[in-house]
Amino acid sequence: AGGVELVLCVQYRLRQLLAERGRGADHLEFHLLTDMDEVLHTHNPRVRAKFTRILGERG
């Protein structure tokens, strides 16, 4: 769970900083690695589905 939180926070902040400087963030890529088939495999299915959707939307 910590990796998901970290990547979402870093992505948000970097996009914010770039926007303040008038620069786009389209070139940024973030990769979340796991040895499981799904992120947050210990969480309930609704939480997994929500974060899978959020991560997909954010690229």
JOMO-V409882 format. One record per residue. N is the residue number from 0. SS is DSSP state (H for helix, E for strand, L for the rest). PSI is psi in whole degrees, 0 to 359 (999 if undefined). OMEGA is omega in whole degrees, -180 to 180 (* if undefined). Layout:
# JOMO-V409882
n={N & N}
ss={SS & SS}
psi={PSI & PSI}
omega={OMEGA & OMEGA}
This chain:
# JOMO-V409882
n={0 & 1 & 2 & 3 & 4 & 5 & 6 & 7 & 8 & 9 & 10 & 11 & 12 & 13 & 14 & 15 & 16 & 17 & 18 & 19 & 20 & 21 & 22 & 23 & 24 & 25 & 26 & 27 & 28 & 29 & 30 & 31 & 32 & 33 & 34 & 35 & 36 & 37 & 38 & 39 & 40 & 41 & 42 & 43 & 44 & 45 & 46 & 47 & 48 & 49 & 50 & 51 & 52 & 53 & 54 & 55 & 56 & 57 & 58}
ss={L & H & H & H & H & H & H & H & H & H & H & H & H & H & H & H & H & H & H & H & L & L & L & L & L & L & L & L & L & L & L & L & L & L & L & L & L & L & L & L & L & L & L & L & H & H & H & H & H & H & H & H & H & H & H & H & H & H & L}
psi={326 & 324 & 321 & 313 & 316 & 313 & 322 & 320 & 314 & 317 & 314 & 312 & 318 & 319 & 320 & 313 & 317 & 320 & 321 & 333 & 8 & 24 & 149 & 161 & 13 & 337 & 350 & 140 & 139 & 140 & 128 & 118 & 141 & 156 & 10 & 167 & 336 & 156 & 153 & 47 & 342 & 354 & 166 & 161 & 325 & 320 & 315 & 315 & 318 & 312 & 330 & 318 & 313 & 314 & 322 & 319 & 325 & 351 & 999}
omega={-179 & 179 & 178 & 179 & -178 & -178 & 178 & 179 & -180 & 179 & -180 & -176 & 179 & 177 & 179 & 180 & 179 & 179 & 178 & -179 & 178 & -179 & 178 & -180 & -177 & -178 & -179 & 175 & 177 & -179 & 177 & -176 & 177 & 177 & 179 & 178 & -178 & 172 & 177 & -174 & 179 & 180 & -179 & -175 & 180 & 178 & 178 & -179 & -179 & -178 & 174 & 177 & -179 & 180 & 178 & 179 & -178 & 178 & *}
